[in-house]
Amino acid sequence: MEEGWLKAGKRTGRWSFYDQKGNLLRSGHYKSGNMEGTWRYWYRGDTNQLKSEYHYKNGRLHGKRMGWYKNGQLHLRSELRHGVRHGVTEAFRNDGRLWSRTHFSRGKRDGPSEKVDRFGIRRTGLYKANLKHGPWTIEDASNKNVIAREEWLHGKQHGEQIEYWSNGEKRVLETRRRGVRHGLYTRWDEPGLVVQSGYYIDGEKTGKWTSNFPGTESPSAINHFSRGVPDGIQEHYREDPHSLHERTVITKGELRQVTRFSADGSILESP
């Protein structure tokens, strides 16, 4: 059910729309058949709770846009210009906590951004022309412990990427180039001992890679790669007593030789 005025066959002035029970659903003004000024929307049913509020200019969204949960808590607050978001857009959870805050320019994310997911993880950084660009930080919103620091370039990870343990020690350090791993890669355990290290070139393991036994600096394996393919001498160690267990020779992924050793270093098997 609707109620309003017509002029020359076009809606004009205030119009109101109701459900079958007569409850107001939305209300606002028309000008020459186009929505104009402030329009308000209510939740369906026997309630006076406002759901949203929009501003129009010549039939297009222009100005503030607001939204509320059924409990009255603010859900959304944003600015629009000529039908697209322009300025700050904020979203909130139904208990009032911030969900996201993002700057827009002509409909695209541009500038500072902050978002907190349902697990309490906050991501803050910059957008440029709708793409992540520059430094980003990921942290636990409850205690502000940093989980990761990232560098982005036009929507792709580019530069140093760091992950952290909850105690503040580094967990992973790697370098990316246009989204692909390129350079030194190092992974640590929580006490700060190296678990694995090596190099990537264009996303492929290259050169010497070392893996250590947990909680020690003793290698469990030393491998060699060429463009992601095992190539060269590969060594595997036993933990206790720490000693060479097996040495293999691989050429461009093809196994050439296997030699196994006892704990005292003597050869057990060899071609």
JOLINFEN-V926679 format. One record per run of one state. SS is the DSSP state (h for helix, s for strand, l for the rest). FROM is the first residue (numbers start at 1). TO is the last residue. If there is no record, write none. Layout:
SS_FROM_TO + SS_FROM_TO
//
This chain:
l_1_1 + s_2_7 + l_8_9 + s_10_18 + l_19_23 + s_24_31 + l_32_33 + s_34_42 + l_43_49 + s_50_57 + l_58_59 + s_60_68 + l_69_73 + s_74_81 + l_82_83 + s_84_85 + l_86_86 + s_87_92 + l_93_97 + s_98_105 + l_106_107 + s_108_116 + l_117_120 + s_121_128 + l_129_130 + s_131_132 + l_133_133 + s_134_140 + l_141_145 + s_146_153 + l_154_155 + s_156_157 + l_158_158 + s_159_164 + l_165_169 + s_170_177 + l_178_179 + s_180_188 + l_189_193 + s_194_201 + l_202_203 + s_204_212 + l_213_218 + s_219_226 + l_227_228 + s_229_230 + l_231_231 + s_232_238 + l_239_242 + s_243_251 + l_252_253 + s_254_261 + l_262_266 + s_267_270 + l_271_271
//
